[in-house]
Amino acid sequence: MIKYKLSKRLDMLAKLSYPSRKLADIGTDHGYLPLYLLENSHIEHCILCDINIGPLENAKRSFREADFTNQTEFRLGSGIEPLEPAEVDTIVIAGMGGGLIIDILSHDLQKSLSFEKLLLQPMTEQNVLRQWLMDQGFKIKSDYYVHESSKYYEIIEISSRDDDATIDIHVHSADLEFGYRITRDNVSEYIKFLLYRRHKYETIIKQLANSASQTSKHDACVNKLITIDSILLKLKEEDL
Ligand SMILES: C[S@@+](CC[C@H](N)C(=O)[O-])C[C@H]1O[C@@H](n2cnc3c(N)ncnc32)[C@H](O)[C@@H]1O
């Protein structure tokens, strides 16, 4: 049996799923994360869900050589609809837009709130998702940043359990584009993420320099730079 080596993004999700015993992967597609977790005995049982039959067949193909028949279930359906409330302790929703993650969780809010841990990896609209989660009473434990293929991936961990080893970014900045809380052991990656974003906004400002019609966009980018710099300064003052 070939053991899968996960991408950095999926590897971080695998680490964060600890110490789950029963996990559901929503929008599983290839099923690599559940396969890795079962191969390495990190979980006991996994429910692999997808809205489309093709991706669910992909996942079944990934498991063809593996002997996890009694530990896996493949369910066709949208979001968390194929699950019972609290049927698993951890839900993973990765590789989808923030808006789609909101649609999935809001379909049955009570059910969404019944799971101990949610690991969300939005590809877009991270700030909109964070705001929505806070408004609905989900507890954001921390944000994680993973650099892979010249891109930053963001993971939001929702958990009822508290973590003292976090830095509250939200008290430094109300702009949820730059996260909510981060763990102390991920602060160096977070600073690299801020510098990456800083570079992005500086580039846009340079491009807009000669365009009088884009003043509001220019000012919005300048405000983003001010916010990033104030977070960086606070982190420096706290010696992080
Ligand atoms: C880009 S893939 C992500 C695969 C994997 N989760 C990852 O992060 O690598 C997105 C998957 O989500 C599935 N999907 C899209 N909308 C969904 C929904 N409402 N409920 C369940 N799955 C959905 C798609 O069929 C597709 O397989």
The ligand as a MOL file (V3000), in Angstrom:
LIG
                    3D

  0  0  0     0  0            999 V3000
M  V30 BEGIN CTAB
M  V30 COUNTS 27 29 0 0 0
M  V30 BEGIN ATOM
M  V30 1 C -11.5750 22.0600 -4.6960 0
M  V30 2 S -12.2930 20.5860 -4.0950 0 CHG=1
M  V30 3 C -11.5420 20.5000 -2.4870 0
M  V30 4 C -11.1060 19.1010 -2.1550 0
M  V30 5 C -10.4940 18.9290 -0.7760 0
M  V30 6 N -11.4520 19.2510 0.2710 0
M  V30 7 C -9.2540 19.7570 -0.6230 0
M  V30 8 O -9.2630 20.7360 0.1410 0
M  V30 9 O -8.2330 19.4590 -1.2530 0 CHG=-1
M  V30 10 C -13.9390 21.0550 -3.7260 0
M  V30 11 C -14.8920 19.8810 -3.5670 0
M  V30 12 O -16.0620 20.3460 -2.9020 0
M  V30 13 C -17.1940 19.7330 -3.4780 0
M  V30 14 N -18.3650 20.5600 -3.1500 0
M  V30 15 C -18.7430 21.7410 -3.7050 0
M  V30 16 N -19.8590 22.2030 -3.1060 0
M  V30 17 C -20.1890 21.3050 -2.1370 0
M  V30 18 C -21.2380 21.2050 -1.1960 0
M  V30 19 N -22.1880 22.1330 -1.0960 0
M  V30 20 N -21.2630 20.1410 -0.3660 0
M  V30 21 C -20.3190 19.1720 -0.4530 0
M  V30 22 N -19.3050 19.2050 -1.3280 0
M  V30 23 C -19.2390 20.2590 -2.1690 0
M  V30 24 C -16.8410 19.6120 -4.9590 0
M  V30 25 O -17.5880 18.6120 -5.5820 0
M  V30 26 C -15.3450 19.2840 -4.8720 0
M  V30 27 O -15.1270 17.9040 -4.8470 0
M  V30 END ATOM
M  V30 BEGIN BOND
M  V30 1 1 1 2
M  V30 2 1 2 3
M  V30 3 1 2 10
M  V30 4 1 3 4
M  V30 5 1 4 5
M  V30 6 1 5 6
M  V30 7 1 5 7
M  V30 8 2 7 8
M  V30 9 1 7 9
M  V30 10 1 10 11
M  V30 11 1 11 12
M  V30 12 1 11 26
M  V30 13 1 12 13
M  V30 14 1 13 14
M  V30 15 1 13 24
M  V30 16 1 14 15
M  V30 17 1 14 23
M  V30 18 2 15 16
M  V30 19 1 16 17
M  V30 20 1 17 18
M  V30 21 2 17 23
M  V30 22 1 18 19
M  V30 23 2 18 20
M  V30 24 1 20 21
M  V30 25 2 21 22
M  V30 26 1 22 23
M  V30 27 1 24 25
M  V30 28 1 24 26
M  V30 29 1 26 27
M  V30 END BOND
M  V30 END CTAB
M  END
